[in-house]
Amino acid sequence: MTEEDSKPDPERVAFLRALPLEVKQAITREEVNFFMSSGEIPESLYKKIKDHQSR
């Protein structure tokens, strides 16, 4: 894994930071790690953030 591969996507970081506190508290570390390292969003995470997506 190169250094570039290990850097999180700034848009995904900004999205997670912009979520309301109660949503952030409900998200697991595993969901965040998968979200940051994969092109897909885990279904469990999607259910928690679906109402807070950018329009």
mmCIF file as Biopython writes it, N, C-alpha, C and O atoms, coordinates in Angstrom:
data_model
#
loop_
_atom_site.group_PDB
_atom_site.id
_atom_site.type_symbol
_atom_site.label_atom_id
_atom_site.label_alt_id
_atom_site.label_comp_id
_atom_site.label_asym_id
_atom_site.label_entity_id
_atom_site.label_seq_id
_atom_site.pdbx_PDB_ins_code
_atom_site.Cartn_x
_atom_site.Cartn_y
_atom_site.Cartn_z
_atom_site.occupancy
_atom_site.B_iso_or_equiv
_atom_site.auth_seq_id
_atom_site.auth_asym_id
_atom_site.pdbx_PDB_model_num
ATOM 1   N N  . MET A ? 1  ? 0.862   -1.183 0.000  1.0 0.0 1  A 1 
ATOM 2   C CA . MET A ? 1  ? 0.000   0.000  0.000  1.0 0.0 1  A 1 
ATOM 3   C C  . MET A ? 1  ? 0.901   1.237  0.000  1.0 0.0 1  A 1 
ATOM 4   O O  . MET A ? 1  ? 1.793   1.366  0.839  1.0 0.0 1  A 1 
ATOM 5   N N  . THR A ? 2  ? 0.664   2.125  -0.933 1.0 0.0 2  A 1 
ATOM 6   C CA . THR A ? 2  ? 1.451   3.353  -1.001 1.0 0.0 2  A 1 
ATOM 7   C C  . THR A ? 2  ? 0.868   4.398  -0.072 1.0 0.0 2  A 1 
ATOM 8   O O  . THR A ? 2  ? -0.240  4.248  0.441  1.0 0.0 2  A 1 
ATOM 9   N N  . GLU A ? 3  ? 1.640   5.470  0.137  1.0 0.0 3  A 1 
ATOM 10  C CA . GLU A ? 3  ? 1.148   6.554  0.992  1.0 0.0 3  A 1 
ATOM 11  C C  . GLU A ? 3  ? -0.122  7.155  0.409  1.0 0.0 3  A 1 
ATOM 12  O O  . GLU A ? 3  ? -1.032  7.525  1.151  1.0 0.0 3  A 1 
ATOM 13  N N  . GLU A ? 4  ? -0.189  7.254  -0.909 1.0 0.0 4  A 1 
ATOM 14  C CA . GLU A ? 4  ? -1.376  7.804  -1.571 1.0 0.0 4  A 1 
ATOM 15  C C  . GLU A ? 4  ? -2.605  6.950  -1.281 1.0 0.0 4  A 1 
ATOM 16  O O  . GLU A ? 4  ? -3.696  7.479  -1.073 1.0 0.0 4  A 1 
ATOM 17  N N  . ASP A ? 5  ? -2.428  5.619  -1.267 1.0 0.0 5  A 1 
ATOM 18  C CA . ASP A ? 5  ? -3.539  4.711  -0.986 1.0 0.0 5  A 1 
ATOM 19  C C  . ASP A ? 5  ? -4.052  4.858  0.440  1.0 0.0 5  A 1 
ATOM 20  O O  . ASP A ? 5  ? -5.235  4.642  0.699  1.0 0.0 5  A 1 
ATOM 21  N N  . SER A ? 6  ? -3.174  5.222  1.360  1.0 0.0 6  A 1 
ATOM 22  C CA . SER A ? 6  ? -3.570  5.287  2.761  1.0 0.0 6  A 1 
ATOM 23  C C  . SER A ? 6  ? -4.199  6.618  3.144  1.0 0.0 6  A 1 
ATOM 24  O O  . SER A ? 6  ? -4.728  6.750  4.248  1.0 0.0 6  A 1 
ATOM 25  N N  . LYS A ? 7  ? -4.153  7.603  2.260  1.0 0.0 7  A 1 
ATOM 26  C CA . LYS A ? 7  ? -4.767  8.899  2.556  1.0 0.0 7  A 1 
ATOM 27  C C  . LYS A ? 7  ? -6.272  8.820  2.325  1.0 0.0 7  A 1 
ATOM 28  O O  . LYS A ? 7  ? -6.718  8.352  1.277  1.0 0.0 7  A 1 
ATOM 29  N N  . PRO A ? 8  ? -7.052  9.273  3.297  1.0 0.0 8  A 1 
ATOM 30  C CA . PRO A ? 8  ? -8.512  9.239  3.116  1.0 0.0 8  A 1 
ATOM 31  C C  . PRO A ? 8  ? -8.969  10.269 2.086  1.0 0.0 8  A 1 
ATOM 32  O O  . PRO A ? 8  ? -8.331  11.306 1.899  1.0 0.0 8  A 1 
ATOM 33  N N  . ASP A ? 9  ? -10.055 9.975  1.440  1.0 0.0 9  A 1 
ATOM 34  C CA . ASP A ? 9  ? -10.657 10.881 0.465  1.0 0.0 9  A 1 
ATOM 35  C C  . ASP A ? 9  ? -11.172 12.113 1.215  1.0 0.0 9  A 1 
ATOM 36  O O  . ASP A ? 9  ? -12.011 11.980 2.106  1.0 0.0 9  A 1 
ATOM 37  N N  . PRO A ? 10 ? -10.684 13.313 0.868  1.0 0.0 10 A 1 
ATOM 38  C CA . PRO A ? 10 ? -11.109 14.527 1.577  1.0 0.0 10 A 1 
ATOM 39  C C  . PRO A ? 10 ? -12.620 14.758 1.543  1.0 0.0 10 A 1 
ATOM 40  O O  . PRO A ? 10 ? -13.183 15.288 2.500  1.0 0.0 10 A 1 
ATOM 41  N N  . GLU A ? 11 ? -13.273 14.370 0.463  1.0 0.0 11 A 1 
ATOM 42  C CA . GLU A ? 11 ? -14.726 14.542 0.372  1.0 0.0 11 A 1 
ATOM 43  C C  . GLU A ? 11 ? -15.448 13.624 1.356  1.0 0.0 11 A 1 
ATOM 44  O O  . GLU A ? 11 ? -16.454 14.013 1.949  1.0 0.0 11 A 1 
ATOM 45  N N  . ARG A ? 12 ? -14.941 12.425 1.524  1.0 0.0 12 A 1 
ATOM 46  C CA . ARG A ? 12 ? -15.558 11.494 2.482  1.0 0.0 12 A 1 
ATOM 47  C C  . ARG A ? 12 ? -15.320 11.959 3.918  1.0 0.0 12 A 1 
ATOM 48  O O  . ARG A ? 12 ? -16.208 11.861 4.765  1.0 0.0 12 A 1 
ATOM 49  N N  . VAL A ? 13 ? -14.113 12.467 4.186  1.0 0.0 13 A 1 
ATOM 50  C CA . VAL A ? 13 ? -13.813 13.005 5.517  1.0 0.0 13 A 1 
ATOM 51  C C  . VAL A ? 13 ? -14.747 14.171 5.817  1.0 0.0 13 A 1 
ATOM 52  O O  . VAL A ? 13 ? -15.326 14.241 6.901  1.0 0.0 13 A 1 
ATOM 53  N N  . ALA A ? 14 ? -14.895 15.084 4.864  1.0 0.0 14 A 1 
ATOM 54  C CA . ALA A ? 14 ? -15.769 16.248 5.054  1.0 0.0 14 A 1 
ATOM 55  C C  . ALA A ? 14 ? -17.215 15.808 5.273  1.0 0.0 14 A 1 
ATOM 56  O O  . ALA A ? 14 ? -17.922 16.375 6.107  1.0 0.0 14 A 1 
ATOM 57  N N  . PHE A ? 15 ? -17.647 14.802 4.525  1.0 0.0 15 A 1 
ATOM 58  C CA . PHE A ? 15 ? -19.015 14.307 4.682  1.0 0.0 15 A 1 
ATOM 59  C C  . PHE A ? 15 ? -19.241 13.779 6.096  1.0 0.0 15 A 1 
ATOM 60  O O  . PHE A ? 15 ? -20.235 14.118 6.738  1.0 0.0 15 A 1 
ATOM 61  N N  . LEU A ? 16 ? -18.324 12.953 6.575  1.0 0.0 16 A 1 
ATOM 62  C CA . LEU A ? 16 ? -18.476 12.392 7.920  1.0 0.0 16 A 1 
ATOM 63  C C  . LEU A ? 16 ? -18.442 13.480 8.987  1.0 0.0 16 A 1 
ATOM 64  O O  . LEU A ? 16 ? -19.200 13.424 9.955  1.0 0.0 16 A 1 
ATOM 65  N N  . ARG A ? 17 ? -17.580 14.454 8.819  1.0 0.0 17 A 1 
ATOM 66  C CA . ARG A ? 17 ? -17.486 15.548 9.796  1.0 0.0 17 A 1 
ATOM 67  C C  . ARG A ? 17 ? -18.746 16.398 9.824  1.0 0.0 17 A 1 
ATOM 68  O O  . ARG A ? 17 ? -19.081 16.973 10.859 1.0 0.0 17 A 1 
ATOM 69  N N  . ALA A ? 18 ? -19.442 16.483 8.706  1.0 0.0 18 A 1 
ATOM 70  C CA . ALA A ? 18 ? -20.637 17.329 8.614  1.0 0.0 18 A 1 
ATOM 71  C C  . ALA A ? 18 ? -21.891 16.656 9.181  1.0 0.0 18 A 1 
ATOM 72  O O  . ALA A ? 18 ? -22.924 17.306 9.339  1.0 0.0 18 A 1 
ATOM 73  N N  . LEU A ? 19 ? -21.805 15.380 9.480  1.0 0.0 19 A 1 
ATOM 74  C CA . LEU A ? 19 ? -22.972 14.678 10.024 1.0 0.0 19 A 1 
ATOM 75  C C  . LEU A ? 19 ? -23.308 15.189 11.419 1.0 0.0 19 A 1 
ATOM 76  O O  . LEU A ? 19 ? -22.418 15.601 12.164 1.0 0.0 19 A 1 
ATOM 77  N N  . PRO A ? 20 ? -24.581 15.163 11.772 1.0 0.0 20 A 1 
ATOM 78  C CA . PRO A ? 20 ? -24.976 15.540 13.132 1.0 0.0 20 A 1 
ATOM 79  C C  . PRO A ? 20 ? -24.316 14.615 14.163 1.0 0.0 20 A 1 
ATOM 80  O O  . PRO A ? 20 ? -24.021 13.456 13.871 1.0 0.0 20 A 1 
ATOM 81  N N  . LEU A ? 21 ? -24.093 15.134 15.350 1.0 0.0 21 A 1 
ATOM 82  C CA . LEU A ? 21 ? -23.409 14.388 16.402 1.0 0.0 21 A 1 
ATOM 83  C C  . LEU A ? 21 ? -24.071 13.048 16.692 1.0 0.0 21 A 1 
ATOM 84  O O  . LEU A ? 21 ? -23.381 12.042 16.859 1.0 0.0 21 A 1 
ATOM 85  N N  . GLU A ? 22 ? -25.398 13.020 16.753 1.0 0.0 22 A 1 
ATOM 86  C CA . GLU A ? 22 ? -26.066 11.759 17.079 1.0 0.0 22 A 1 
ATOM 87  C C  . GLU A ? 22 ? -25.833 10.693 16.012 1.0 0.0 22 A 1 
ATOM 88  O O  . GLU A ? 22 ? -25.796 9.502  16.322 1.0 0.0 22 A 1 
ATOM 89  N N  . VAL A ? 23 ? -25.676 11.112 14.760 1.0 0.0 23 A 1 
ATOM 90  C CA . VAL A ? 23 ? -25.380 10.157 13.687 1.0 0.0 23 A 1 
ATOM 91  C C  . VAL A ? 23 ? -23.940 9.677  13.826 1.0 0.0 23 A 1 
ATOM 92  O O  . VAL A ? 23 ? -23.673 8.480  13.719 1.0 0.0 23 A 1 
ATOM 93  N N  . LYS A ? 24 ? -23.009 10.601 14.063 1.0 0.0 24 A 1 
ATOM 94  C CA . LYS A ? 24 ? -21.603 10.219 14.230 1.0 0.0 24 A 1 
ATOM 95  C C  . LYS A ? 24 ? -21.432 9.245  15.391 1.0 0.0 24 A 1 
ATOM 96  O O  . LYS A ? 24 ? -20.621 8.323  15.305 1.0 0.0 24 A 1 
ATOM 97  N N  . GLN A ? 25 ? -22.168 9.432  16.449 1.0 0.0 25 A 1 
ATOM 98  C CA . GLN A ? 25 ? -22.056 8.545  17.605 1.0 0.0 25 A 1 
ATOM 99  C C  . GLN A ? 25 ? -22.607 7.157  17.309 1.0 0.0 25 A 1 
ATOM 100 O O  . GLN A ? 25 ? -22.220 6.190  17.966 1.0 0.0 25 A 1 
ATOM 101 N N  . ALA A ? 26 ? -23.492 7.042  16.344 1.0 0.0 26 A 1 
ATOM 102 C CA . ALA A ? 26 ? -24.096 5.753  15.995 1.0 0.0 26 A 1 
ATOM 103 C C  . ALA A ? 26 ? -23.244 4.943  15.019 1.0 0.0 26 A 1 
ATOM 104 O O  . ALA A ? 26 ? -23.453 3.740  14.863 1.0 0.0 26 A 1 
ATOM 105 N N  . ILE A ? 27 ? -22.291 5.594  14.365 1.0 0.0 27 A 1 
ATOM 106 C CA . ILE A ? 27 ? -21.462 4.932  13.361 1.0 0.0 27 A 1 
ATOM 107 C C  . ILE A ? 27 ? -20.319 4.186  14.048 1.0 0.0 27 A 1 
ATOM 108 O O  . ILE A ? 27 ? -19.648 4.726  14.927 1.0 0.0 27 A 1 
ATOM 109 N N  . THR A ? 28 ? -20.110 2.943  13.634 1.0 0.0 28 A 1 
ATOM 110 C CA . THR A ? 28 ? -19.032 2.150  14.222 1.0 0.0 28 A 1 
ATOM 111 C C  . THR A ? 28 ? -17.701 2.440  13.533 1.0 0.0 28 A 1 
ATOM 112 O O  . THR A ? 28 ? -17.662 2.942  12.410 1.0 0.0 28 A 1 
ATOM 113 N N  . ARG A ? 29 ? -16.634 2.120  14.218 1.0 0.0 29 A 1 
ATOM 114 C CA . ARG A ? 29 ? -15.286 2.283  13.653 1.0 0.0 29 A 1 
ATOM 115 C C  . ARG A ? 29 ? -15.141 1.441  12.384 1.0 0.0 29 A 1 
ATOM 116 O O  . ARG A ? 29 ? -14.528 1.875  11.409 1.0 0.0 29 A 1 
ATOM 117 N N  . GLU A ? 30 ? -15.703 0.251  12.405 1.0 0.0 30 A 1 
ATOM 118 C CA . GLU A ? 30 ? -15.623 -0.632 11.238 1.0 0.0 30 A 1 
ATOM 119 C C  . GLU A ? 30 ? -16.331 -0.011 10.033 1.0 0.0 30 A 1 
ATOM 120 O O  . GLU A ? 30 ? -15.833 -0.089 8.910  1.0 0.0 30 A 1 
ATOM 121 N N  . GLU A ? 31 ? -17.488 0.603  10.267 1.0 0.0 31 A 1 
ATOM 122 C CA . GLU A ? 31 ? -18.215 1.256  9.173  1.0 0.0 31 A 1 
ATOM 123 C C  . GLU A ? 31 ? -17.401 2.406  8.600  1.0 0.0 31 A 1 
ATOM 124 O O  . GLU A ? 31 ? -17.322 2.569  7.382  1.0 0.0 31 A 1 
ATOM 125 N N  . VAL A ? 32 ? -16.800 3.199  9.470  1.0 0.0 32 A 1 
ATOM 126 C CA . VAL A ? 32 ? -15.979 4.326  9.011  1.0 0.0 32 A 1 
ATOM 127 C C  . VAL A ? 32 ? -14.789 3.812  8.214  1.0 0.0 32 A 1 
ATOM 128 O O  . VAL A ? 32 ? -14.502 4.326  7.133  1.0 0.0 32 A 1 
ATOM 129 N N  . ASN A ? 33 ? -14.098 2.810  8.729  1.0 0.0 33 A 1 
ATOM 130 C CA . ASN A ? 33 ? -12.933 2.271  8.027  1.0 0.0 33 A 1 
ATOM 131 C C  . ASN A ? 33 ? -13.311 1.729  6.654  1.0 0.0 33 A 1 
ATOM 132 O O  . ASN A ? 33 ? -12.597 1.963  5.679  1.0 0.0 33 A 1 
ATOM 133 N N  . PHE A ? 34 ? -14.416 1.014  6.569  1.0 0.0 34 A 1 
ATOM 134 C CA . PHE A ? 34 ? -14.857 0.477  5.287  1.0 0.0 34 A 1 
ATOM 135 C C  . PHE A ? 34 ? -15.234 1.611  4.338  1.0 0.0 34 A 1 
ATOM 136 O O  . PHE A ? 34 ? -14.874 1.579  3.161  1.0 0.0 34 A 1 
ATOM 137 N N  . PHE A ? 35 ? -15.950 2.604  4.837  1.0 0.0 35 A 1 
ATOM 138 C CA . PHE A ? 35 ? -16.370 3.757  4.038  1.0 0.0 35 A 1 
ATOM 139 C C  . PHE A ? 35 ? -15.153 4.501  3.488  1.0 0.0 35 A 1 
ATOM 140 O O  . PHE A ? 35 ? -15.162 4.937  2.337  1.0 0.0 35 A 1 
ATOM 141 N N  . MET A ? 36 ? -14.110 4.647  4.303  1.0 0.0 36 A 1 
ATOM 142 C CA . MET A ? 36 ? -12.932 5.395  3.887  1.0 0.0 36 A 1 
ATOM 143 C C  . MET A ? 36 ? -12.050 4.604  2.927  1.0 0.0 36 A 1 
ATOM 144 O O  . MET A ? 36 ? -11.306 5.201  2.149  1.0 0.0 36 A 1 
ATOM 145 N N  . SER A ? 37 ? -12.116 3.283  2.965  1.0 0.0 37 A 1 
ATOM 146 C CA . SER A ? 37 ? -11.197 2.478  2.160  1.0 0.0 37 A 1 
ATOM 147 C C  . SER A ? 37 ? -11.851 1.802  0.960  1.0 0.0 37 A 1 
ATOM 148 O O  . SER A ? 37 ? -11.162 1.176  0.155  1.0 0.0 37 A 1 
ATOM 149 N N  . SER A ? 38 ? -13.147 1.918  0.833  1.0 0.0 38 A 1 
ATOM 150 C CA . SER A ? 38 ? -13.858 1.206  -0.224 1.0 0.0 38 A 1 
ATOM 151 C C  . SER A ? 38 ? -14.685 2.180  -1.052 1.0 0.0 38 A 1 
ATOM 152 O O  . SER A ? 38 ? -15.025 3.271  -0.595 1.0 0.0 38 A 1 
ATOM 153 N N  . GLY A ? 39 ? -14.996 1.779  -2.247 1.0 0.0 39 A 1 
ATOM 154 C CA . GLY A ? 39 ? -15.860 2.588  -3.086 1.0 0.0 39 A 1 
ATOM 155 C C  . GLY A ? 39 ? -17.327 2.439  -2.725 1.0 0.0 39 A 1 
ATOM 156 O O  . GLY A ? 39 ? -18.173 3.210  -3.178 1.0 0.0 39 A 1 
ATOM 157 N N  . GLU A ? 40 ? -17.618 1.438  -1.905 1.0 0.0 40 A 1 
ATOM 158 C CA . GLU A ? 40 ? -19.001 1.160  -1.534 1.0 0.0 40 A 1 
ATOM 159 C C  . GLU A ? 40 ? -19.269 1.569  -0.093 1.0 0.0 40 A 1 
ATOM 160 O O  . GLU A ? 40 ? -18.359 1.641  0.734  1.0 0.0 40 A 1 
ATOM 161 N N  . ILE A ? 41 ? -20.534 1.836  0.183  1.0 0.0 41 A 1 
ATOM 162 C CA . ILE A ? 41 ? -20.956 2.178  1.539  1.0 0.0 41 A 1 
ATOM 163 C C  . ILE A ? 41 ? -21.646 0.950  2.128  1.0 0.0 41 A 1 
ATOM 164 O O  . ILE A ? 41 ? -22.570 0.414  1.517  1.0 0.0 41 A 1 
ATOM 165 N N  . PRO A ? 42 ? -21.211 0.494  3.312  1.0 0.0 42 A 1 
ATOM 166 C CA . PRO A ? 42 ? -21.894 -0.643 3.930  1.0 0.0 42 A 1 
ATOM 167 C C  . PRO A ? 42 ? -23.368 -0.319 4.174  1.0 0.0 42 A 1 
ATOM 168 O O  . PRO A ? 42 ? -23.710 0.818  4.500  1.0 0.0 42 A 1 
ATOM 169 N N  . GLU A ? 43 ? -24.229 -1.304 4.018  1.0 0.0 43 A 1 
ATOM 170 C CA . GLU A ? 43 ? -25.664 -1.080 4.191  1.0 0.0 43 A 1 
ATOM 171 C C  . GLU A ? 43 ? -25.987 -0.522 5.572  1.0 0.0 43 A 1 
ATOM 172 O O  . GLU A ? 43 ? -26.851 0.344  5.706  1.0 0.0 43 A 1 
ATOM 173 N N  . SER A ? 44 ? -25.299 -1.013 6.598  1.0 0.0 44 A 1 
ATOM 174 C CA . SER A ? 44 ? -25.558 -0.527 7.957  1.0 0.0 44 A 1 
ATOM 175 C C  . SER A ? 44 ? -25.235 0.960  8.087  1.0 0.0 44 A 1 
ATOM 176 O O  . SER A ? 44 ? -25.947 1.697  8.768  1.0 0.0 44 A 1 
ATOM 177 N N  . LEU A ? 45 ? -24.163 1.395  7.434  1.0 0.0 45 A 1 
ATOM 178 C CA . LEU A ? 45 ? -23.804 2.816  7.464  1.0 0.0 45 A 1 
ATOM 179 C C  . LEU A ? 45 ? -24.787 3.625  6.626  1.0 0.0 45 A 1 
ATOM 180 O O  . LEU A ? 45 ? -25.203 4.710  7.032  1.0 0.0 45 A 1 
ATOM 181 N N  . TYR A ? 46 ? -25.160 3.104  5.462  1.0 0.0 46 A 1 
ATOM 182 C CA . TYR A ? 46 ? -26.110 3.810  4.603  1.0 0.0 46 A 1 
ATOM 183 C C  . TYR A ? 46 ? -27.407 4.119  5.340  1.0 0.0 46 A 1 
ATOM 184 O O  . TYR A ? 46 ? -27.945 5.220  5.223  1.0 0.0 46 A 1 
ATOM 185 N N  . LYS A ? 47 ? -27.905 3.152  6.096  1.0 0.0 47 A 1 
ATOM 186 C CA . LYS A ? 47 ? -29.157 3.362  6.835  1.0 0.0 47 A 1 
ATOM 187 C C  . LYS A ? 47 ? -29.028 4.499  7.843  1.0 0.0 47 A 1 
ATOM 188 O O  . LYS A ? 47 ? -30.003 5.196  8.123  1.0 0.0 47 A 1 
ATOM 189 N N  . LYS A ? 48 ? -27.828 4.690  8.388  1.0 0.0 48 A 1 
ATOM 190 C CA . LYS A ? 48 ? -27.610 5.738  9.387  1.0 0.0 48 A 1 
ATOM 191 C C  . LYS A ? 48 ? -27.443 7.119  8.758  1.0 0.0 48 A 1 
ATOM 192 O O  . LYS A ? 48 ? -27.792 8.126  9.375  1.0 0.0 48 A 1 
ATOM 193 N N  . ILE A ? 49 ? -26.909 7.174  7.526  1.0 0.0 49 A 1 
ATOM 194 C CA . ILE A ? 49 ? -26.589 8.478  6.922  1.0 0.0 49 A 1 
ATOM 195 C C  . ILE A ? 49 ? -27.521 8.885  5.786  1.0 0.0 49 A 1 
ATOM 196 O O  . ILE A ? 49 ? -27.408 9.999  5.274  1.0 0.0 49 A 1 
ATOM 197 N N  . LYS A ? 50 ? -28.434 8.013  5.382  1.0 0.0 50 A 1 
ATOM 198 C CA . LYS A ? 50 ? -29.239 8.263  4.185  1.0 0.0 50 A 1 
ATOM 199 C C  . LYS A ? 50 ? -30.007 9.584  4.220  1.0 0.0 50 A 1 
ATOM 200 O O  . LYS A ? 50 ? -30.229 10.183 3.167  1.0 0.0 50 A 1 
ATOM 201 N N  . ASP A ? 51 ? -30.411 10.045 5.377  1.0 0.0 51 A 1 
ATOM 202 C CA . ASP A ? 51 ? -31.161 11.295 5.469  1.0 0.0 51 A 1 
ATOM 203 C C  . ASP A ? 51 ? -30.264 12.525 5.494  1.0 0.0 51 A 1 
ATOM 204 O O  . ASP A ? 51 ? -30.757 13.652 5.545  1.0 0.0 51 A 1 
ATOM 205 N N  . HIS A ? 52 ? -28.947 12.318 5.457  1.0 0.0 52 A 1 
ATOM 206 C CA . HIS A ? 52 ? -28.006 13.433 5.562  1.0 0.0 52 A 1 
ATOM 207 C C  . HIS A ? 52 ? -27.113 13.554 4.338  1.0 0.0 52 A 1 
ATOM 208 O O  . HIS A ? 52 ? -26.082 14.224 4.395  1.0 0.0 52 A 1 
ATOM 209 N N  . GLN A ? 53 ? -27.487 12.923 3.235  1.0 0.0 53 A 1 
ATOM 210 C CA . GLN A ? 53 ? -26.704 12.988 2.008  1.0 0.0 53 A 1 
ATOM 211 C C  . GLN A ? 53 ? -26.822 14.368 1.392  1.0 0.0 53 A 1 
ATOM 212 O O  . GLN A ? 53 ? -27.839 15.047 1.536  1.0 0.0 53 A 1 
ATOM 213 N N  . SER A ? 54 ? -25.757 14.774 0.699  1.0 0.0 54 A 1 
ATOM 214 C CA . SER A ? 54 ? -25.790 16.041 -0.040 1.0 0.0 54 A 1 
ATOM 215 C C  . SER A ? 54 ? -26.804 15.934 -1.153 1.0 0.0 54 A 1 
ATOM 216 O O  . SER A ? 54 ? -26.959 14.878 -1.767 1.0 0.0 54 A 1 
ATOM 217 N N  . ARG A ? 55 ? -27.470 16.989 -1.402 1.0 0.0 55 A 1 
ATOM 218 C CA . ARG A ? 55 ? -28.476 16.990 -2.475 1.0 0.0 55 A 1 
ATOM 219 C C  . ARG A ? 55 ? -27.974 17.787 -3.641 1.0 0.0 55 A 1 
ATOM 220 O O  . ARG A ? 55 ? -28.670 17.913 -4.648 1.0 0.0 55 A 1 
#
